[in-house]
Amino acid sequence: MSDLQSLKLAADTVRLLSADGVQKAKSGHPGMPMGMADLAFILWYRFLRHNPKNPEWLGRDRFVLSAGHGSMLIYSLLHLFGYGLTMEDLQNFRQWGSLTPGHPEYGHTKGVEVTTGPLGTGFASAVGMAVAARHFAAVTGLDQTGLLNGKIYVIAGDGCMMEGITHEAASFAGHLRLDNLVVFYDDNNISIEGSTGLAFTEKVTDRFKAYGWRVLEISDANDAAQVLKGLEDVRISDGRPTLVDCRTVIGFGSPSKAGSAKSHGEPLGVDDLAATKTALGFPPDSFYIPAEVREMVDARVAELEADAAEWDAAFQKFIEANPEKASLISDLLSRKVPENILESLLAAVPADKPAATRASSGAVLQKAAELVPALCGGAADLAPSTKTEVKNGGDFSADNYAGRNLHFGVRELAMSVIANGMSVYGGHIPYTSTFFVFSDFMKPGIRLAALQKIRSIYVFTHDSFYVGEDGPTHQPVEQLVMLRSIPGMTVIRPAEAHEVAHAWAYALQSKTPVALVLTRQDLAPFDAASAAKIDLKKGAYVLSEDPAYDTILIATGSEVGTALGAAHILREKGWRIRVVSMPSREIFFAQDSAVRDAILPPACEKRVTIEAASTFGWERFAGDKGLCIGLDHFGSSAPYKVLAEKFGFTPEAVADKISRHFA
């Protein structure tokens, strides 16, 4: 059997494994895996640098299935190449508890580099991986060795190309000349509703040329010879990211459904699947793998293992010859954070005068960047306002991949998902930043970060109506509710400078995503006694209280100062009050009941919550008899002190509301 015949047989095996998995599940997308089987198999077999025996091998290329609905494609490849997916796993596609869920999930299935499915997010994640690879190599000196000259390979489809996130991420990648990024565009002209011509007639290749990408073409990506030639061309970089326009037939091999939307999002059907196997020269058996295919892949895996061992030896020589670089590499890969990080950050807090928590955060960030080499990131064209530039950190650019400050431009959606790619690549704790109201643009990426349980820090500033003159379009109201509703997300809204240091220390040590929500306006710092009471690891703590108190005021962020002011007014009238600062509801909920009850005793039913945002969810704390003070309407354009008065967020107004409610 010739080389081309062997490759075709193996590609047909991938085709039919994919179709069988979808058919058995009676659910899924067989068309894309069948159409891209030739390219995917040849890439994995002949060109992809990987080590199935060590899926997390540092020297590997990355493969991202942005068209994640075609997940049986990657599962079939992972099975063939020995990543630990068994035949039973393939047969349990989309079933409860299986390692083959409907879309690829990071941390769930070995060999899956990032969670994909929401179209375009795999593409943007791959851009983040390409950024991380370039940065890691540059700061460690590995870029001079050839040891980290791998590629980030992506398969994306028409749906990915339609989604806006791809436009943002592709523009960013072209600007940075990320030539380690290769995207194979499955150009099959079919989407769920039918021909892509129903809604999509632009010339994608011209768009990518305008972004600064190199564009190649494989006119028939269902032909092994053309695929081989195309992949050889891809290996030779010209200093730009590469888009390969792969003309394919969706559902290739099916006598009746090839080229049809019928093969996109539903099983082929028993009869058509049988006819497809006959047409491809396969027996009728389900999940059949020819012995020749097993043998050729096993032999290739042995070669890949040997190549990895050779790489490991060269890497070890570099480590031994460069002890300082070796130490840095270790710190990056472990994302090392000093044990005394909180004490160090507290020492960096400027707490001698009122300051916006965004400004306090900016000061803390400088110290954090000094102590945590894995920390890097940037803002959506707002670093001067969000205070998120690392001084003397350098700008990450096509001319300086060692820079720590990323300029994402006004691309919040892509920024959020690019950060995910940086995180899953390893060696980085990424942070991203914008005005809090624009977290709406970042929601899909934040959700995916939480779903993947990865490290990512979001620095959101201008956190309430106190933004002032910019008006309701820029004044967050419901965004805290949105963030808090995401499972696995931790939201911290610090009250002043010391709490900011605690918040950053928590975020740096967290293994899951954390949002820091910060003010534009100045806030008075706690005195030393109050600062010593901060206990952010519990999510809430008692800041001030009277003996035999019978009323609890619970506040976050800038409203902690308001609560203290209101408590002072009420105390002069004979009220006995406990004031609780609650910087993070999520951390508080994670405590056991004894801890929660000690801070908010159930017997005390006179409770007030105060937050300059939607009151949604606060009834859980206030109870049936309590009072939730917030903003359940949009803001307005005026100086922030005027808005505080008009919206009833002065200590006097809050004290009056409390008095009237409990009268």
N, C-alpha and C positions, 0 to 999 in steps of 0.2 A: 504494500500500500504506500503510495507516494505521500510526501509531507502534506501537500494540499488536501489529499483525500483524508488523511488522519485528522487534520484540523477541521474539515467539514464534518466528519463523523462525531468528533467531540462537541462541536457547536450544535449539531442536531441533538446530541444527548442532552445538552443544557436546555435546548428548546423544549424537548419533550418532558424532561423532569419538571420544568416550569409549568407546562400545560397540564401535566398529571396532578401537580400539587393544587392548582387552581380548581381542576375538575373534582378532585376528591373533597376539597373544602366547599365546593359549590359556591365559591366566592373568590373574587380576586381579579387580576388583570394579566391575562396571558399574552396579549398582543405585543407589548413592549419587549418582554424578555425574548420572545420568539424573533422579533425583528432585530434585536441587538445582540443576539447570541454569538454571532461570528466575531464581531468586534470585541465583545467582552471576554470571550474565551481566549482569543489570540492575545489580547492585552495581558491577561493574567498568566497565560502559559509562556509567552515568549518575551514580554517586555517589562511587566511589573516586577519591581524588586520587593520581595516580601519573604517572610519566613513563617510558614504555617505552624511550625513547632513553637514559635514564640510570637504570637500575634502583636505584642507590644514592642517588638524589636525596634530600637531607635533608628536604625539605618533604613527602614522600610520606606517605600513610596506609600502614598495614601490613595485609597479608592473611595469615591463618594457617589452613591446612587441618588442623585438629586431627584430623579424621577422615581421616587420611593414606592409608588404604587406597584411598580414592577419588581417587588421584593423577591419573588421566586427566582429571579435572575441571580441575585447575590447569594441567596441560600443554596442554590444549585452549585455555584462555584465554590462556596465555602465547604460544602460536602465533598465535592470532588477533590479539592486540594487539601483535605485533612485538617480543617480547623476545628473539628470536634462535633460538627453537626452530623447526626446519624441519619440513616435512611428513615428511621421512625420519626425523626424530627421533620424531615421533608413531608412525610405522610400526615403529620399533625399540623400542617400549615393553617394558621389562623384559628387554632383551637386553644382552649383554656390551658394555661400553664406551659405552652409550647415555647421552644426557642426560635420559632419561626412566626412571629406575629405579622399582622397585616402589612405593616410598614417597618422598615429596619429601625431598631432601637439600640442606641448606644448604651453600653454597660449591661445589656441583656444577652446579646449574642456575640461571641468572640469573632473578631474580624470586621464587625460593623464599627466604622470610625466615628459616625455621628448619626443622630436620629434624623431621619428624613421622611417626607410625606407631604407636608405643606409645601406646595410647589415653589421652587425658587430658593427655599431656605437651605437646601443642600448646596446649591451653587454658592450662596453667600457664605456658608460655613466653610466651604473649600477656599474661598478667598481669604478668610481668617486663618486657615491652616497655612496657606502660602505666605501670609504675612509673618506668622509665628515661626515658620521654618527659616525664612530669611533673617529674622531678628535673632533667633537662637544661634544660628550659624555665625552671624556677624559678631555678636558680643562674646562668643566663646572662642573665636578664632578658627572654628571648624570650617568656615567658608574658604580657608586657604589650603585645606587638605583634600578636598574632593569627597570627603566622607559624607557630607550632607548635601549632595547635589541632586537629591531625588525630586520626584514630581508629585504633584497633587492632581490625580486624574478624576474627572467628573463625567458622569453620563447624565445629560439633561434633555428634556423633551420640549415639545411645543408649549406645554402648559407652563413650564419653567420660564420660557422665553416671553410669555405673555405677562407674567406677574411683574409688578413694578419693582420688587426687590432685586430682580436680576439686573435691571437697568442701573440701579444705584451701585450694586456691587461690581458690575462689569466696568462701569466708569471709574470707580475707585481703583480696581486692579490694573486697568490700562494706564491710569495716571502714574501708578507706582512701578510700572513695567515689571510685573511679577511673572517672569518667564518660567517659573517653576510650576505654573498653573496651566493645565490642559483640559479643555472642555470638549467632550464629544456630543455634538448636538444631534439627537435622534430626530432627523427631519423626515417624518413620515406622512405629514399633511393630514393627520387624523386626530380628532379629539372626541370626547364622549358624545357630543351632539352630532358628529358627522365630520365633514371636511373642515379643516381649519379655516378654509376660505369663507366660512360663515361669519367669522369675526376677526380674521387675522391675515392680512395680505401684505404686511411690510416685508422688506427684504432684510432678514436678520443679519446676514453676512455683511451687508453695507453698514448696518448699525454698529456692529462690532469693529469694523474697520475704523469707523469714526471715533470709537472709544480708544483706539490705539492698539488694538489687538492684531496679531497675525491671523489670517484666515486661510485655512486649507480645506480641501474638499476630497471626500471619497464618494465618487458618483454612484457606486453600488456597494454599499457596506454589507451586503449579503453575499459578497464574493470574496473568498479568503485571500486570493492573490491581491486584489485591490486593497484589502484591509492591511495585509502585510506591508505593502508599499507605503500606504498612508501612515502607518505607525513608525516605519523607519524615518519618514520625513519629520514626524513629530519630535523625534529624539534630538534633532539638530536645532538648537535654540537660535533665534535671531534677536534676543533681548526683549521680547514682548510675550505676554500671555497668548495662548493659542486657542482658537476655536476651530474645531474640525467639523465641517458640515457633512454629516453622514446621511446619505440618502438611503433609507431603508423602506422595507415593506412591513407594515405592522401585521403581526400574525403570520410571518413568513413560514411557508411550509403547509399551511392549511389550504386544502383544495377549494373550499367555498368561502372562507372568511378572511383570507389574506387580503390586506389592503382595505379592509372594511372596519367601520366603527363597531361592528358586532364582535370583533376580537379584542376590543379595548378593555372594557370593564366587566366582562362576564365570561364564564367558562365556555370553551368551544362547544361543549355538548358531547355526549357519548359517541354519537355517530361520526361527527366531524373529527373528533380526536382519533378515532380508529382509522379514519380515512387519511389523516395526516401521518400517522405512523406507517401506514402502507405506502404512502407517497414518498416518504423519506427512507424506505427500505428497512424499517424497524419491525420487530415482532410486536404482537398486540399486548405484550406484558406491560403492566403499569410500573413506573419508576425503574425502567430497565437501563442498565449501564453496560455497554459492551466491554468485554475483557480487554480489548485493545486500548480502550480509552482509560480504563483503570491503570493499565501498565504504563502508558505514556505519561499520565499525570503523576503517578508514583515516582517514576524516574526523574521527572522534572522537579518534584518536591525535594528529592535527594540532592539535586544540583543546587537548588535554592538554599538548602541547609548548608551546603559546603561554601557557597558564596557568602552566606551570613557569617559563618565561622571565620572566613578570611577577613571580612570587614571587622568583626569583633577583635581580631588580633591586631589589625592596624589601629583601631580605636584605642585599644589598650596601650599600645606604644605611645600614642599621642598623650594619653592620660599620664603615663609614667614620665614622659619627657617634659610635661607642662603642669607642674603641681598646682600653680595658682589657677590656671584654667580648669584643671580637674576639680578643684574646690568649688569654683563657680558653677561648673556643669552639675555637680552634685546638688548644690543649693537650688539651682533652677529646676532640676528634674523633681526634687522633693518639694519644691515651692516652700522653702524653709522660711519660717517666721520665728524670730527670737522669742524665747520663753518670756522674757521681760518686756514684751512689746508694749503692753499697756503703760507701764511705768515710763518707758521712753517717750511714748506719744504724749502722755500727760505733761512731761517736762517741756514739751515743745509747744504747749498750748499758751497763746497770749491771753491771759486772763486778768489783765490789769484794768481793762475798760470794756464797755459794751462793744460787741462785734456781732455781725451777722454770722450765723453758723456756717454759711458758705465760705466766709473768710477764715473762720476757725478751721474749717476742713482743709482749706488751702494750705494753711500753716502745718497742719498735722500731716498732710500728704507729703510734704517735703521730707519730713523725718521718716515717714513710712517708706518712701522710695529709697532713702539712704540705707535702711535696714533690711529691706525685702527686695532683692534683685529681680525676683519674678514679677514684681508689680510694674505694669506699664499700661498705657491707654491714652485716652484723649476725649475730645468733645465734638459735638456736631456744630462746629464753627462758633463755639461759645466759650472757649477756655478762659478768656479774660473775665467773663461774667461768672462762670461757675467755679473759677479759681482752681482749675484742674491741670495746669501745666507744671510739669516737673522742671524746676529751674536747673539749668546746666545739664538737662537730660538729653538735649539734642532732638531734632525733628526726624522722625522716621520718614525716609523719602527714597526715591529711586537711586539717589546718590549717597544715601547714608542709612543702610538697613539696621545699623546699630542704635539709631535714635529711639528714645523712649516715648516721645510724644507723638501720638498719631493724630493727624488732622483729617477727620472723617468728612469734612464738608457738611453741607445741609442734607444729610442722608441718615436720619435717625433709624429707619427700619433696617437698612443694611448694616448700620453700625452695631445694632443689638445682636444680629446674627453673626456678623464677622467676629465679634467678641466670643461668641460660642465656639467658633472654629478655632480661635486662639487658645481657648481653654482646653478643648479636647485634644489639641495637638500635643499639649504638655509643655512644661517649663515656664508657664505664664499664669499670673493672676491678673486678668484684664479688668480694667475699669472703663466705663463709658459715662458720658455726661451730657445733659441738656437741661433746659427748663422743665420743671415737673409736668406742666400741662402737655408737653410733647412726649411724655411717656406713652401717650395714646399711640403714637407712631411706632413705638418700640414693643408694644404688647406681644406680638407673635414671637419675637425673639426672647423676651423675658419668660414667656410661657415655656418655650422649648428649653431654656436654661434650667428652669425648675423641673421640667419633665425628665431631663437628663441627669439631674442632681450634680451639676457642675459648678465650678467656682467662677463667679462673675460678680463684680461690684458695680452698682449703678449709683451715680452721684447726681441726684435731682435737686436743683435749686429753684428759688422763686416759688416757694411751696404753697402759697395761699393767696387770698385776695389782697394781702399786704404787698403784692406786686404793684398795686396802685394804678398809676395813670395809664398803663397799657390796656387796662380794661378787661372785660369778661373773657375775651378770646385767649388771654394769657394768664388768667387767674384760675388755678386748679380748684375744683370743688369735689368731683367724684373720683378723682384719680387714686386717692388713698384706698377707697373702697375697691377699686379695680385691682390694685396690687395685692391688697390683703386677701382677696378672693382666690388668688392663685395658689394651689396646693404646693407646699414646699418652699414658698417664698418667704423671706424674712424682711420685714419693713421696719426701719428704725428712724424715728423722728426726734432727734435730740433737742433738748431744751436750751442749751447754752454750750460754751466752749469745752468744759470738762466732759460733758456727756458726748460731745463730738469725738473726743479722743477715745472714750470707751467704745463708741460705735465703730470707729475705724479698727480698733483692736479686735473687736468681735468679727467684723467683716473679713479681715485678713486671715483669721483663723478658721472661718467657716468653710465647710466643704461644699456648701450649697449657696445659691445666689442670695445676695443681700442688697437692699436698696437703702441708701442714706438720703433722707428727705430734709432739705436745708432751707434756711430763710434768706431772703434778700435784705430784710431790715435788721438793724442792730438789736441784740438782746443782752441784758445785763448778765455778767457771769455770776455763778454762785460764789459765796464766800467760802473760806476754807472748810468750815464746819459742815456746810451743806454739801460741798463737793465730796467730802469724805463719806457721805451717806449713799452716794451713787452705787447702785447694784444692778447694772444693766444685764448681767447674766441671768437675772430672774425676770427681766422684762419690765418690771415695775418695782418701785420701792417707796417707802414712806419718807417724804422730804420734810414735813413739818406736821406737828400734831399737838393737841391740847389733852390734858388728862381728862378721862371720862368723855372723850369726844362722842358725838352722836350723828355727825354729818361727815361724809367723805367727798372731797373734790378730787376728781381724776382728770388729769390733763396731759397733753403731749406737746412737744415742740414749743413754739412761741407762746402757747396758752398756759404753760406752767407758770410763767411770770404773772400772767393775768390771774390765774387761780390763787397764787400767793397774795396778790393785791386784793382780790375779792375776800379772801380769808381774813386778811387784816381788818377790812371794813366790817365784816360780820362779827369778828371777835370783839370789836369795840362795842358791839350791840349785845354781847353776851353769848354768842354762839360758841360751841365747842367743836373744833374742826380738825380733821386729818386731811392733809394734802398729799396726794400720791402722784408722782411723776411716772408715766407709763410710756417710755420711749418705744417699746415694741410689744404689741399685742401677741404676736406669734410666739415670741420667747416666753411671755407670761403664760400663754395657754399650754406651753410644753412642760411647765412645772407641775409637780404633783399637787393634789388638792390641799395638803397641809400648808405648803408654801403660799398658794393662792389665797387661802382663807386667812392666813396670818396678815396679809397685806390688805385684803378686802373681806373682812369678817362678814359672813352671811347674816349675822344678827343685826348688822347696821344697815337699815333699809333706806335711810336718807342719803342718797347718792346722787352726785352730779358729774356728768362728763362734759369736758370743755375741749373743743377742737375746731379750728377754723376751716372746716370742711363738712362734707355731708355727715349727718348723724346716723346714717345707715349702719347698723351693726352695734352701735353703742348701747342699745337697749339691753343687750346681754349683760352689761356692767351696771347700768342704772337701775334695772329692774322695773317692775310695774309701778312702783311709787316714786321712782327717781325722775331726774330731769336731764335731758340731753340738749346741751347748748352747742349749736353748730351753724352751718350755712347750707340750708336746703334749697337754695336758689343760686343763680349765677351772680357773679360780681358786677362791678360797675367801674367806670373810669373816673378816678379822682385821686388826690393824694392819699396815701395809706392811712394817715392819722384821721382824716375825714371819714374814710370807710370804716375804720374801727369804731368810731362814734356812731355812724349811721347804722351799722350792722349789729351794734350792741356788744362789742368785744372789749370795752374798757372795764377795768376792775369795778367801777361804780355800777355800770350797766349789768354786769354779771352778778354782782352782789344783790342788786335789785330784783333780777329774775329769780334768784334763789329764794329770796325773802318772800316774794309773791307766791312762788310755787308751793312752798312749805308752810304758808300762812294758815 
